[in-house]
């Protein structure tokens, strides 16, 4: 009965692997023209952790020790690093806290200050959003590389895929889980880049909704309107428009400038 369960699990894993490959292909197809660099970075993160943990896992299995034992006296440190690299819940919680601390106070301050018309638009919203999304994407790609490398290393070492960190469910399901992590990384990246591109395209063709602009104007009604030019740029413009600059150019510049000055 148990062997039948493992057989069915392998078939499910094969189907899941096919779905993962399809998702990866479609995501890369969507990003290949406008975002080839992002595709490269995702594959690099996956490949880096694959190479690293394939060697470590293979070395540990051949010598009959746990992967942490390779670190010797630094076993606890290595275990902590491994747990951090393979803990999706912890990564999501960390990114959520980071985004909350970066944007939460700004949004709260905006809403409170709006009552007196002294609000200011939140800063670096898009940058913070990009950092959070790409951190999650790289984490998932790296996690996929780690899981896939362990399944292959164990298979090559001829040992069973079981220890205190890896459940006894066979090689193929573990490989499929790793592929699912990589597919999730590509899917998130593709959706994020497509939404950003669509939003940028919309802003190029249309202005912001009038209702939102009216609300923002009311929230910032007492904030002084800044000059479109910086103080340094305004000083340079004033200097270049002065008679002293023109006279210098007339004395040291081209013949055309001299002739123009004489005619004046």
N, C-alpha and C positions, 0 to 999 in steps of 0.2 A: 504494500500500500504506500509506504514511504517512497519507494523507488518510482512509483507512478506519479506521485506528487512532484518529485524532482524533475521527471520527464516533462510534465505539463509546464512546470516553471521554466524549463529551457525553451519550450515553444513560445511561451509568453515573452520571454526575454528576446528571442529572435524577432518576433513581431515588433516589440518595443524598439529594438535596434534599427529595424527598417524605418520606423517612424522617425527616430532620431536623425538618421542620415537624410531623410527627406526634409526635415525641418532645417538642418544645417545647410543643405543645398539651396533651399528657397531663401534663407536669410542672406547667404552670401550672394545669391543672384540679385537680391534687392539692394545690397550695399556695394556691389562691385564697381560701379561707375563713379559714384559720388563719395564713397567712403572706403576706398581700398586700404587706407592706412589702419582703420579700425579693425578690418578683417585680419590684417597682418598681426596686430597687437594681440588679438584674441588667440590666434593660433600660437603666437610666441609664448604667451602665458601658459597655455596648455602644454606645449612642447617642453618648456623649461622644467616644470614640475614633473612631467612624465620622465624625462631623462634623469632628474635628480632622484626621484623615489624608485624608479626602476632599478637603478644601481644599488641603492641602499637596501631595498627589499630583497633583491637577488642575493646580495652579499649576506644578509641576515639569514635567509632561508638555507643557503648552502652550508652555513656554519651552525645551523640549528639553534639560533638565538633570535630573540625578539628584535624588532627594528630599533627599539630604544637602547638595547644593550650595546649597539655600535658606538654610542656616544661615551661609553665608559662611565667616568665619574660625573659626567654632565647628563646623566640619564633623565633626571627630572626636568631639566631645561629643554631637552629634545622632546620629551613627552608633551610639555606645555606648548611648544611651537607646533608640534603635530596636531594637537587638539585644536589650536587656534586656526590652523589651515584647513581643518576638516569639520568645522562646526558652523553650518549654515545659519542656525538660529542665532548664534552669538554674533555672527557677521551682520545679519539683518538688524539685530537689536542695536549694535554699535552704530551702524549707519543711520538708523532711526533717531538715536540720541544726538548724533552729530548734526543731522539736518534740523532737528527740533531746536537745538541750542543756537544754531546759526540763523534760522529764520523765525523761530517763535518769538523771541524778544522784539525783533524788527516789526513783525505783524501786529503784535500787541501794542507796541509804541505808536504805530501808525494809527490804529483804531482809537487809542486814547487821545493822541494829539489832534486827531481830526475834529474832535468836539470844539476845539478852540481855533481851528484853521491853521495849525502849525505843523501839520504832518509832513513827512518826507518819504518819498518812495523807498521801499526796501532795496538795499544794495546787494549786488553780486548774487541775485537769485538764480540766474541761469548758470553761473559758475558752480554754485553749491549743488544745484541739481545735477550738473554734469559729473561732478566729482563723486556724488553718491551713486549714480547709475553705473558709471564706468568702474568704480570700485567693486560693485556687486558683480558686474560682468567678468572682470578679471578674476575675482574670487571663484566664481562658478567654473570658469575655464581651467583655472589651476586645480580645483577640486576634481574635475573630470580627469585631468592628466594624472593626478595622484591615484585615483581609484583604478583607472585603466592600467596604469603601470604595475600596480600591485597584483592585479589579476593575471597579467602576462608573466610577471616575474615568478609568481608562485607556480604557474604552469610549467615554465622552463626549469624551475628548480626541482620539479617532480614531487612537491610536497602538497599536503592538503591545505585548502584555503580556510584555515581556521585558527584563530587565536582570540585573545580577550577583546580585540577591537573589530574583528571581521566575522560576521555570522557564517554558519555552515550552510550556505545555499548554493554552492557551486561556482565555477569560474564564469560561465556565460552570463548569468544574472548580474554578477558584480560588474562585468564588462559593460553590460547594458546600462547599469546605473551610472557608470562614469560617462558613457556616451550621452545619457540624458542630461547630465550636468553641463556638458559642452553645448548640447543643443539648446538648453535654456539660456546659456550665455549669448549665443548667436541670436536667439529669438528676441531677447530683451534689447540687444544692441540694434537689431533691425527695426523694431517697433519705435525705439527712442529716436533713431536717426530719421526715420520716415516722418514722425510727428514733428520733429524740429524743422525738417525741410518744408513740410506743409505749412507750418506756422510762419516761417520766414517768407515763403512765397505769398502767403495771405497778406502779410504786413506790407510787402512790396506793392501789392495791387490795391489794397484797401487801407483806409485809416482805421484807427482804433474806434470801437463803437462809441457814438456820441454820448450815450448814457454813462458809460464808464468815464469818459473824459470829463463830463459835468460833475460826476461824483468826486473825481480826483481834484478838480479845480476848487470845489467847495471845501474839501479836506485841507487844501494848501492855500486857502484864500488870503492868509496873512503872511505868507512866506514871500520875501522879496524875489522878484524875477531876476535871475542872474543874466549877465551880458552873454551873448553868444560867443564872444571872444574872451580869452584869458587876459589877465592883466599884462603879461609879457607881450602877447600878440598885439594888444591895443597900443602899447608903448612903441612897438616897432612900426606899426602902421602910422602913428602920429609922426615918428621920426622921418619915415620915408616920404611923407607928404609935406615936410617942412621945406622952406626955401634954402636952408643951408645945404641939404643933400643935393638939391637941384643945382646950386651954384658949384658944388664940388664936382659933380658930374660934368658940368659945363667946362670947368677948368682942366679936368683930368680925363674926361671921358672921350667918346668918339667924336669925329668931325661932325657927324649928324647932330649930336647934342649941342656942339659949339654953335653951329649954324642956326639951330633953333633958338639958342639963347641970344644970339646977336639980333635975330629978327624980332625978338620980344623987346 
